[in-house]
Amino acid sequence: MTSPVDPNEMPAGTQRENTNPTPAQVKAFLLTNPAYVMNDPDLVAALAAPTIATGDNVLDLQRVMIERLQTQVRQLRDIQSELIDAASLNALTRDRVHGAVVQIMEAKSFEGLIAFITDPTGLAAALDLDCVALAVEGKAGVPGLGVRGLRILEAGGTDKAIGAGQHHQLRADIAPNPGLYGPAAPHVRSEALVRLTFSKSTPPGLLALGSAHAEQFQPTQAADLLEFLGRVIERAVRIWLDLPRSA
């Protein structure tokens, strides 16, 4: 059997192949790929910290690399924090809305349904909000208008509040609206409004969720859960008043 050859015992004059890049090749590669070092934190960490004697160019490079890496770390931390906050907030909102829907379905009467929606200890407490209002545009002969807690809007009041053709509206840092929130109006700083269409034979309504926090509701937020809550309330009212479907 042939024994392995020790490189140190190779015959004189034998050339070993050098696979390492030359300094010129390294320089050429970095000039062609200037972002290579910047985008490799492990490589940057392995670089020896330069001193004043190495020259301003090296110092400048180190400073740029460090600043860039610090910026990337901050951005990653911010993104991570935002994702964690968003996940927590969405889970909380979803769970609260689902819990509120169960209580809406368990109402024993139409009056009990309206009481749960409008009482501070009802839907507002279930959603951890400060105020909830339920309003319907006034019209002679509309069923349920005399129920306590239900607010009356003038004709066209829903479009005025939300906007013609809009299904919802989220607003931050709002002025008080006593006509909608009553005595709680001075405490409402942000709101989420959802259009309610109970039936093709009745005027539209409005679900208003109010918060004392000026930034609780913002126009850029997703409103799918609010829309879901609105559709559930529409159907609950329709069932209790035996109304035809809206479409």
C-alpha positions in Angstrom: 0.0 0.0 0.0 1.3 3.4 -0.9 1.9 5.8 2.0 0.5 9.3 1.8 3.1 11.9 0.8 4.1 14.5 3.3 4.1 17.9 1.6 7.2 18.8 3.6 9.0 15.8 2.1 8.1 16.5 -1.5 11.1 16.3 -3.9 13.0 19.5 -4.4 11.8 21.5 -7.3 8.2 20.3 -7.0 5.7 23.2 -7.2 2.6 23.1 -5.1 -0.5 24.7 -6.7 -1.5 28.0 -4.9 -5.3 28.3 -4.8 -5.4 31.5 -2.8 -6.3 34.7 -4.6 -3.6 37.2 -5.0 -3.9 40.7 -3.5 -4.5 42.0 -7.0 -7.3 39.6 -7.5 -8.9 40.5 -4.1 -8.7 44.2 -5.0 -10.2 43.6 -8.5 -13.1 41.7 -7.0 -13.8 44.3 -4.3 -13.7 47.1 -6.9 -16.2 45.1 -9.1 -18.4 44.3 -6.0 -18.1 47.4 -3.8 -21.1 46.4 -1.6 -19.7 42.9 -0.8 -17.9 43.9 2.4 -20.7 46.2 3.6 -23.3 43.5 3.2 -21.4 40.8 5.1 -21.5 41.5 8.9 -19.3 38.4 9.6 -16.6 39.8 7.3 -16.8 43.2 8.8 -16.6 41.8 12.3 -13.4 39.9 11.3 -11.7 42.9 10.0 -9.1 44.4 12.4 -10.0 47.8 13.6 -7.7 50.3 11.8 -5.6 52.9 13.5 -4.6 56.4 12.5 -1.5 55.0 11.0 -3.4 53.1 8.4 -4.6 56.2 6.7 -7.8 58.2 6.3 -9.2 56.0 3.5 -9.3 53.0 5.8 -10.7 55.0 8.6 -13.5 56.3 6.4 -14.3 52.8 5.2 -14.5 51.5 8.7 -16.8 54.3 9.7 -19.1 53.8 6.7 -19.3 50.1 7.4 -20.0 50.5 11.1 -22.7 53.2 10.4 -24.3 51.0 7.8 -24.4 48.0 10.0 -25.7 50.0 12.9 -28.5 51.3 10.6 -29.3 47.8 9.5 -29.5 46.6 13.0 -31.8 49.4 14.1 -34.1 48.8 11.1 -34.3 45.1 11.9 -35.1 45.8 15.5 -37.8 48.3 14.5 -39.3 45.8 12.1 -39.2 43.1 14.7 -40.9 45.4 17.3 -43.6 46.4 14.8 -44.3 42.8 13.9 -44.6 41.8 17.5 -46.8 44.8 18.3 -49.0 44.2 15.3 -49.4 40.5 16.0 -50.4 41.2 19.7 -52.8 44.0 18.7 -54.5 41.9 16.0 -54.9 38.9 18.2 -56.4 41.0 21.0 -58.8 42.7 18.6 -59.8 39.5 16.9 -60.5 37.8 20.2 -62.4 40.7 21.6 -64.6 41.0 18.5 -65.3 37.3 18.5 -66.3 37.5 22.1 -68.5 40.4 21.4 -70.2 38.6 18.6 -71.1 35.7 20.8 -72.7 38.1 23.3 -74.7 39.8 20.5 -76.0 36.4 19.4 -77.0 35.6 23.0 -79.3 38.6 23.3 -82.7 37.6 24.6 -84.7 40.4 22.9 -84.3 43.3 20.5 -84.2 45.7 23.5 -81.5 43.5 25.1 -79.5 43.6 21.9 -79.6 47.4 21.7 -78.8 47.7 25.4 -75.7 45.5 25.0 -74.5 47.5 22.0 -75.0 50.9 23.5 -74.4 50.4 27.3 -70.9 51.3 28.5 -70.7 47.9 30.2 -71.7 46.1 27.0 -70.0 46.2 23.6 -67.7 49.1 24.7 -66.4 47.0 27.6 -66.1 43.9 25.4 -64.0 45.8 22.9 -62.1 47.8 25.6 -63.4 51.1 24.2 -64.8 54.2 25.9 -68.0 54.6 24.0 -70.2 52.8 21.4 -73.2 54.4 19.7 -75.8 52.9 17.4 -77.8 55.4 15.2 -80.4 55.1 12.5 -81.6 57.8 10.1 -85.1 58.9 11.3 -88.1 58.0 9.2 -91.8 57.6 10.1 -92.7 53.9 10.5 -89.2 52.6 11.0 -89.3 49.7 13.4 -87.4 49.9 16.7 -86.8 53.7 16.7 -88.3 54.1 20.1 -85.9 51.7 21.8 -83.8 53.3 24.5 -80.2 53.8 23.6 -80.8 54.1 19.8 -79.8 57.5 18.4 -81.6 59.1 15.6 -79.8 60.7 12.6 -81.3 63.2 10.1 -81.9 61.9 6.6 -78.5 61.7 4.9 -76.7 61.7 8.2 -74.9 58.4 7.5 -73.4 59.7 4.2 -72.5 62.9 6.0 -70.7 61.0 8.8 -68.9 58.4 6.6 -69.0 59.7 3.1 -71.3 58.8 0.2 -70.6 55.2 -0.9 -68.2 54.5 1.9 -68.7 51.5 4.2 -66.5 52.7 7.0 -64.4 55.6 8.3 -61.6 55.6 10.8 -60.5 59.0 12.3 -57.9 60.1 14.7 -57.7 63.2 16.9 -61.4 64.2 16.3 -63.5 67.0 17.8 -66.4 66.1 20.2 -69.7 65.0 18.5 -72.5 65.2 21.1 -75.1 64.4 18.5 -73.6 60.9 18.1 -72.0 60.1 21.5 -74.1 62.2 23.8 -72.6 62.8 27.3 -69.5 60.7 26.4 -68.6 63.0 23.5 -66.0 65.1 25.3 -64.0 61.9 26.0 -64.0 60.6 22.5 -60.7 61.5 20.7 -60.8 58.9 17.8 -63.5 56.9 16.2 -64.4 54.1 13.9 -67.7 54.4 12.0 -69.3 51.5 10.1 -72.3 51.8 7.8 -75.2 49.5 8.6 -77.7 48.4 6.0 -80.5 46.6 7.8 -82.9 46.1 5.0 -84.0 47.5 1.6 -87.1 48.8 3.3 -85.4 50.7 6.1 -83.0 53.7 6.2 -79.3 53.1 6.9 -77.7 53.1 10.3 -74.4 53.8 11.8 -72.2 51.9 14.3 -69.8 54.3 16.1 -66.9 53.1 18.2 -65.2 55.8 20.2 -61.9 55.9 22.1 -60.4 58.4 24.5 -57.0 57.7 22.8 -56.4 60.1 19.9 -54.5 57.5 17.9 -56.6 54.4 18.7 -58.3 54.6 15.3 -56.4 55.8 12.3 -57.3 56.0 8.5 -54.5 53.6 7.6 -55.7 50.8 9.8 -57.3 47.7 8.4 -61.1 47.6 9.0 -62.0 44.0 8.2 -62.9 43.2 11.8 -65.0 46.3 12.1 -66.9 45.4 8.9 -67.4 41.9 10.2 -68.9 43.3 13.5 -71.1 45.6 11.5 -72.5 42.8 9.4 -73.2 40.7 12.5 -75.2 43.6 14.0 -77.1 44.1 10.8 -78.2 40.5 10.8 -79.1 40.5 14.5 -81.3 43.6 14.1 -82.9 42.1 10.9 -83.7 38.8 12.7 -85.2 40.5 15.8 -87.4 42.9 13.7 -88.2 40.3 11.0 -86.9 42.6 8.3 -86.3 41.5 4.7 -82.8 41.2 3.5 -81.0 44.3 2.2 -80.4 42.8 -1.2 
